[in-house]
Amino acid sequence: MARNYRTGTVSDAIITSNDFYPTILEMTGQPLRPDLHMDGKSLVPLLKGDTKNIHEATYFHYPHKSNQKGSPSSAIRDGDYKLIVFLNDYRMELYNIKNDIGERNDLASKLPELRDHLYKKLYTWWDEVDAKFPMEFTKKAPTN
């Protein structure tokens, strides 16, 4: 099977670890298994030089407490921005992670339209994947 992968290149595409499994399947000539990698997409187009993004946005959902002191939260990364919704108190934080990789400058109150737009996308994704939440969390529908 001809590979035709571009070596020595750099990509700004946003990917997640969920993309590794479908990528390995495709690279080894195995059939994709969407039932086992519903959120993952093959990275083979990127490896062949396609510059289009694999994902329009990426989503993260961590709905439980942990012994590492993590808070139940959910997030969306869309372009340069990342919105985090903390499920304990419904607090939202918005960051431009291209300019603020350390996530120190919360823009949620400065960019309310962007915050609300990203929240609507995250809320829609919760429904699409039937996301589970802590019992004390009440899912609030986006306004507008």
N, C-alpha and C positions, 0 to 999 in steps of 0.2 A: 504494500500500500504506500503510495507516494505521500510524503509528509508535507513538503513545501512550506515549512514553518520559517518565519523570519527570525533570525538570531540577532542578538545585540541591539534590540530595540527596547524602547521604553513606552509605556502606555499610561495615560491618565484615567483610564476606564475604572469605574467603581465596580469592584467584585467582592464576593464573600466566600467563605470557606464552603458554603453550600454548592458553589460552582465546580469544585474539584471533582466530585463523583461523576457528573455527566461529562465532564471534560475527559476524564480517564476512560470512561466507556467509549466515547467517540474516538479517541486516539488509538484505542486498541481494537477498533472495529466491532465492538459489541453494541447491541441495540440499546437505545436509551430506555430508562425505566422511570418514567414520570411519576409513577406511584411511590417511588423511593426517593425522588429528588424534586418534589413539587416546587420548591423555591429556587433550586439551582438551575443554572443555564450553562451550556458548554462554552468554554473559553476558546475553542478552536478558531473561530473567526478572528479573535484578537491575535492569536498566535500566527495567523496567516496574513496579518497586516491590516485587517479591517479596522477602521478607526471609529466606527459607530459604537455607542455605549451598549453593553450587554443588557443592562438594567436601566429603566427610566428612573427608578428610585430603588433604594434598598431599605429594608425594614428589619427591626430588631425587637424582640419581645421577650422580656425577662420578668414574668409575673409573680415571682415568689421571693421570699427573703432568703438570705444565704448566710453562711457562717463567715463569709469574707466581708461582711458589713455592707453588701450591696443592697440597694433599695429596689423594690419591684418597680419596673419601668418599661416603657416602650418607646421606640424612636424611629424616625424616618430620616434618611439621608437622601437629599435631592439636590443634585448639582453641588454647589459650594456650601450648602446649608444643612444643618442637622437640628431637628427638633426633638427634644426629650420630654416625655410626659411621665412624671413620677406618680405612680399609682397609689401611693399612700395618702397624698394630700392634693393630688391633681395639679401640682405645680408644673409649669412648663418653662423650659429653657431653650433658647434658640441661639445657635452659634454659626458664624461664618468660619468653617473649619479650614478654608484655604488661607485666610488671613489670621486665624486664631486657633492654631492646631492644639493648643493647650486648653481650649475651652474656658477662657477666663473672662470674656466679655459677653455677658448674656444680653442678647438683642431682642428678647421676647417683648418687652414693653416699648422698645424703639421701632420695631417693625411688626405691628399687630396684624396687618393684612397678610404678610408672608406667614407669620405664625399661624393664623387661622386657616390659610390655604393649605399649609402642610398638615395641620391637624385634621382637616377634612380628608386629605389623602390617607392619613394614618387610620382614621376612623373607618373609612371604606375598606381598607385592607384588613382591619380587625374582623369585619363582617365576612369578607371573602374567605378568610382562613379559619373562621370560627374560633377566634382567639379566646383563650381562657383567662380569667382574671381572679384576683384575690376576692374572697367572699365579701369583704368590706368595701370593695370598689364598686362605684356606680358609674357605669359608662354614660358619659354626657354627650348628647348629639351636638354636632357643630352648629353654630348659629349661622343665619343667612341661608 
